Amino acid sequence: MTAKEESGLSGVSLPARANDAEHRTLFGTTSIGTRRTTPDPTSKCSVASATHASILPSGVRAYYEHNGIAIIHGDCREILPSLKADVVVTDPPYPNNAGHFDSAVGLAREVISGWDRSALVFWTELEWPPVSVHRVAVHIWHRSNVNGRPYEPIYCFDPDGVKRRSNVISHAAVFDGVGPGCSEYLGHPTQKPVALMRLLCAGTHGTIIDPFMGSGTTLRAAKDLGRRAIGIEIEEKYCEIAARRLAQEVLPFGEKL
Ligand SMILES: C[S@@+](CC[C@H](N)C(=O)[O-])C[C@H]1O[C@@H](n2cnc3c(N)ncnc32)[C@H](O)[C@@H]1O
């Protein structure tokens, strides 16, 4: 039975499943173990198996999975070695992001330094993110209507080394970090606008992975674009927010394509 049949959403068209041979294993050289578990009938998580059309490898536990979008609750350092994807799109804990998630900046450096393929990474303007493949563009998100820093860089990496045109991304109706008072705010302190994430994801190809998922903005953007995506988040409360957000089949009020 396919995920679509399981969901009962027969009218929803699934994006074509990418050939597994086209996927690549992330962080294949890391020594950190994979998180494989046996089914727990009391858990609200599901476990991917070979008999179900899962985006996850067999045995990897999903907090949420539907139509090619999966959330995994846990530490991305443990989980990433077992996953396959084509492009990383992520907003990790980084220095200078207003003190949020400061204790995780070191591990974020460690994780992104292991990437060996295409990536879009939010990071401070004060240093290059330590990704080892070629940096090919630096996009700027112009954050309108803010009291603080009115821009944020998003670094674009690609192993092909071909330089891209950088973009200044401006949204007059998108507010600072989707904070309180903004219609799409869901309670995450560094939530990004879904319109911004849709623009970024639309310029990428293949299965997306966000190892620092937060409230699931990258995954919501991927879903809106009909893309396959995996998110990992260490705090369960944010997994729950993301799962609720992904369960909505129509865009919530205030979230525009
Ligand atoms: C900057 S926030 C991402 C916010 C997201 N872009 C959004 O729109 O909601 C980074 C997230 O990484 C998570 N995180 C920190 N360490 C982690 C780890 N080891 N594995 C997975 N997630 C982690 C934090 O809990 C936080 O939610």
The ligand as an SDF file (V2000), in Angstrom:
LIG
                    3D

 27 29  0  0  0  0  0  0  0  0999 V2000
   17.4550   28.4130   14.0090 C   0  0  0  0  0  0  0  0  0  0  0  0
   16.3360   27.1560   14.4930 S   0  0  0  0  0  0  0  0  0  0  0  0
   15.4900   26.7210   12.9880 C   0  0  0  0  0  0  0  0  0  0  0  0
   14.1830   27.4830   12.8170 C   0  0  0  0  0  0  0  0  0  0  0  0
   13.4550   27.1220   11.5380 C   0  0  0  0  0  0  0  0  0  0  0  0
   14.1280   27.6570   10.3760 N   0  0  0  0  0  0  0  0  0  0  0  0
   12.0170   27.5950   11.5460 C   0  0  0  0  0  0  0  0  0  0  0  0
   11.5960   28.3240   10.6280 O   0  0  0  0  0  0  0  0  0  0  0  0
   11.2760   27.2560   12.4930 O   0  0  0  0  0  0  0  0  0  0  0  0
   17.4170   25.8030   14.7470 C   0  0  0  0  0  0  0  0  0  0  0  0
   16.7720   24.5620   15.3490 C   0  0  0  0  0  0  0  0  0  0  0  0
   17.7480   23.5340   15.4820 O   0  0  0  0  0  0  0  0  0  0  0  0
   17.3820   22.7200   16.5730 C   0  0  0  0  0  0  0  0  0  0  0  0
   18.5260   21.9090   16.9910 N   0  0  0  0  0  0  0  0  0  0  0  0
   19.5590   22.2720   17.7950 C   0  0  0  0  0  0  0  0  0  0  0  0
   20.4130   21.2510   17.9260 N   0  0  0  0  0  0  0  0  0  0  0  0
   19.9430   20.2360   17.1800 C   0  0  0  0  0  0  0  0  0  0  0  0
   20.4070   18.9170   16.9020 C   0  0  0  0  0  0  0  0  0  0  0  0
   21.5400   18.4390   17.4400 N   0  0  0  0  0  0  0  0  0  0  0  0
   19.6780   18.1250   16.0750 N   0  0  0  0  0  0  0  0  0  0  0  0
   18.5170   18.5840   15.5400 C   0  0  0  0  0  0  0  0  0  0  0  0
   18.0150   19.8290   15.7830 N   0  0  0  0  0  0  0  0  0  0  0  0
   18.7310   20.6430   16.5790 C   0  0  0  0  0  0  0  0  0  0  0  0
   16.8830   23.7280   17.6120 C   0  0  0  0  0  0  0  0  0  0  0  0
   16.0490   23.1200   18.5850 O   0  0  0  0  0  0  0  0  0  0  0  0
   16.1480   24.7460   16.7280 C   0  0  0  0  0  0  0  0  0  0  0  0
   14.7700   24.4870   16.6850 O   0  0  0  0  0  0  0  0  0  0  0  0
  1  2  1  0
  2  3  1  0
  2 10  1  0
  3  4  1  0
  4  5  1  0
  5  6  1  0
  5  7  1  0
  7  8  2  0
  7  9  1  0
 10 11  1  0
 11 12  1  0
 11 26  1  0
 12 13  1  0
 13 14  1  0
 13 24  1  0
 14 15  1  0
 14 23  1  0
 15 16  2  0
 16 17  1  0
 17 18  1  0
 17 23  2  0
 18 19  1  0
 18 20  2  0
 20 21  1  0
 21 22  2  0
 22 23  1  0
 24 25  1  0
 24 26  1  0
 26 27  1  0
M  CHG  2   2   1   9  -1
M  END
$$$$
